[in-house]
Amino acid sequence: MSRDRAALGAFLRSRRDRLTPAQAGIEAFPGARRVPGLRREELAVLAGLSPDYYSRLEQGRQANISDEVLDALARALSLDEVEQAHLRDLAAPTVRHRAATPHAVQRADPGLLRLMRTLDHVPVLLIGHRGEVLARNALLTEVLGRPLELGTSFVRFMFQDSVARERILNWADFASATVATMRRETARRPYDTRLTALVDELRATDGDVARWWDDHTVRDYASVNKRIQHPAAGPMAFDIEIVCAPHEPDQRLIVYTTEPSSSTARVLPILASWNTAPHL
């Protein structure tokens, strides 16, 4: 069984386990239950598939899967838009994935850099698809307490630097979302050996990553709240907004926004005055 097909089967099982017959709107099949959610046979009936065909899907023994079957599974499992896209990426035959270019160096998009320079009053970070730092401003390094040199991994900072856990008060929420985003990226890019190696390393060395990875939650980059405990400025609150350029979907500008009259907004100019050196 290929790694792609194993991932597809694991994702289907995880979504099946979280959905009870009552939630799916069907009567439970009779007999003792050995699964927390739907049985394979129940999901097969719900999706209009034969039990044997669905078993082949979940066991990774079905090479080609039609769009109609994927639509039926998505409906039966009540998948959201991100999960539906993830399912399609996992089900895509290997030949449909574009040629591997895992070692290509990403360059910061000039338009996103110009936009970042207009936002020097708030922390801003530009990352690539593996979470590599492509650019950041001085306020970002001051708020997070690390220089985050260009080319370094923001994902490694999140999980391997004690400062991240100390400063980010809601670290678990933010870190679990990071893992869910990485799972989404690995399905988009099964050919990216560097991304796969990073995930494997973190799963092997961090129990939190392993646990979150095994629950098969997937997310696209999304706006979230982030609470910071700064050693001098005290507690700070940000709403994180994500900006993508249409022609550079692999790069994301992460903007730490604030309420205009908040204590965080009032203290940011003070922090900015401490370090005005450019970081591009």
N, C-alpha and C positions, 0 to 999 in steps of 0.2 A: 504494500500500500504506500502511495506517495505521501510526502509530508502534507501537500495541499489537501489530499483526500482525507487524511487522518484529521486534519484541522476542521474540515467540513463536517465529518461525522461527530466530532467532539462538540462543535457548535450546535448542531441539531439536537444532540442529547441534552445539552445544557438548557436550551430553550424549551425542550419538551418537559424536562424535569420541573421547570418553574410554573407550568401551566396545568391546573387541575381540570378534570372533566367538567366540573361545575363552571369554572371560569371560561372554558371553551364552549359552554352551552350544549353539552351532550350528556347522556346518561353513561355512568361508569359501567364498563363491561363487568360481568359477574366474576367472582373468584378473588382469591387473596391477592393483594397488591404488593409488589416488591419495589416499586418506584415511587418517588414523591409526587410525580406529576402524571402526565399522560403515558399510557403504555404505547409501544410502537404500533400495535394494531389499532388503537383508538385514534392516534394521529393519522395513520394511513387512511382510515375511513373518513376522518374529518377533511383530509386533503383530497379525497377522491382517488387515492392510489391503492394498489394492491399491497397487502402486508409484505409480500416477498420483495416487491420493488422497493418499498421504503426501507426494508432491512438492508438491501444492497446499498442504498444511499448512505445509511448511517454507518455501515461497516466499510465504506470506502471501496466498494466493489462495482460501482456504476460509473463507467467512464464518461458518458455524455448525459447531460441533464438539460432538458428543454426549458425555455423561458416559461412555458405554461406550468410546468411542474414547480418551478421556483416561485411563481406567483401563487400557486395553490398552497405551497408550504408557508409562504410569508403570511397569507391570510389565516391559515389554520393556527399558526403560532403567534398571531397578533404582533408581528414584528414591526418596529417603528422604521422610519426612513433610513436611518443609519444602519440598523440591523439588516434591512433588506439589501442595501448596497453591499454590506459585508458578506451576506450570503451569496450574492452574485459573484463577488470577487473570489470567494473560496471555491465556487462551483465552476469557474471558468477553466477550460482546458489549458494546459501548460502552453500549448502553441499559440494561444491568444495573448499571452503576456509578452510585452515588448522586450527587445534584447536587453540583456543585463548591462548596466553601466554603474555598478556599485561604487567604483572608486573615483568617479567624476567629482571634481571639487566644485561646490556651489559658490557662486559669487553673489554678493548682495545686490539686489535689484536697485538700480539708480533711483527709480521713482519712489520706492519705499524708503530709501535713505533720505531723499529730499523731504518726504513727509515726516520722517522721524526728526529731522532738524527743526521742523516747525513745532514740535511737541516737547521742547527741552524743559518745559515747566513741570512735566510729569515723567515718571520712569517709563522707559520704552526699551523693548528687546526685539530684535529680528532674528528668527531662527529658521533653519532649514528643515527638511523632512525627517531627518534623524534626530532632531533636537539640537543640532550644532549651532553655536552662537555665530551669527553672521555680522551682527552689529549690536551695539547697545549704547546708551548714553550714561552720563556721569551719575544721574540720579538713580538709575537702576542699580549700579554697583554700590552706591551709598545705602540704599534701602535694603538690599539683600546681603550686604556685608562681604561680598567677594568680587574680585575684578572681572571674572568671567571673560577671560582672554578669548579673542577671536579664534574660532576653530575648535574650542573646547565644547564639551557636551553639557547642555543644560540638564539633560536627563541624569547624567552622572552626578551633577551638583545636587539634584533633588534627592537622590538615594544614597550617595556615598559621602556627602559632606555634612558633618554634624551641624554646621551653621544653618543649613536649610531647615532642619528639624527644630532648631532652637528659635529661629526668627519667624518662621511661618506657623502661626498659632493653629490654623486649621490644616496642618500639613497632611494629615491622613486623607482629607477630602480632596485636596489638590493632587496628592501623589497617586491616589487610586484613579483619578481622572486621567493622569498622565499614562498609567498602565493601559487603561482602556483605549486611549488614543494610539499608543504604540501597537496594540493588537490590531487596530483598524489599519495602521500603516503597513504591518507585515502582510496583511491580506492583499493590499493594493500592490505591494512590491515583493512578491515571493522570491524574486531573483536577487534581491539586495542582501548579499552575504554579510555585509558590515552591520546592517540593521539586525539581522537574525542573530549574529554573534553577540551583539549588545544585549538583546533580549535574553538569550541563553545565559549569559554571564550574570545578569541581574537576578534572574530566577534562581540560579544556583547559589548566590551569595546573600540574597535578601529574602527573608521569609515573607515579608509583606508583599513584595512583588510576586512571589510564587503563588501566594493565596489569591491575590487579585487577578492574576493571569488565569488561574484555574477556574474562576467563575465565569469566564468568557464574556464579560461585559465589554461592549464596544462603544466608542464615542468618537465623533469628529471633534476637532478643536472647537470649543464653545466658551462663551462668556461665563465667568465664574467670579465669585467674591473671594478676595484674599485678605487675610488679616495678618499683619506683621507686628512683631514686638521689636522695636528699634531700641538699642541700648541707651541712646541719648534722647531721642524724640518720643519714646514711649509707644503706646499702641497706635497703629495706623490701619486704616481700612481702605481697600481699593476694590473697584469693580473692574475686572479684567475684560477688555474688549479686543477682538481679533480682527485684523485687517489683512485681506489678501488682494494681490494684484491679479486681474483676470488673465494676464499673460504669464504670470509666475505663480501657479497654484501650489508649488512646493515650498514657497516661502510665506511666513506669517509674521506680521508686525503685531506684537503683543503690547498693548497700551494699558497702563495702570491709571485708570480714571478715578476722579474724586468728586464728591459733592462740593460745589463752590464755597459754601460757608462752613465746611467741616473743619475739625481740628487738624485732620491730615492735610487738607489744602493749605491751611495757614502755616504749617510747619515745613512744607516742602521748599519754599524759597530759602528758608534758613539752611536746610540741608544742601541745597544747590550752591549756596555761597561758600560752603566748605570745600567744594571740589568742582572747579569750573573747567578742568582740562578736557579736551575732546577725547572721545573714545571710539572713533570710527577707523 
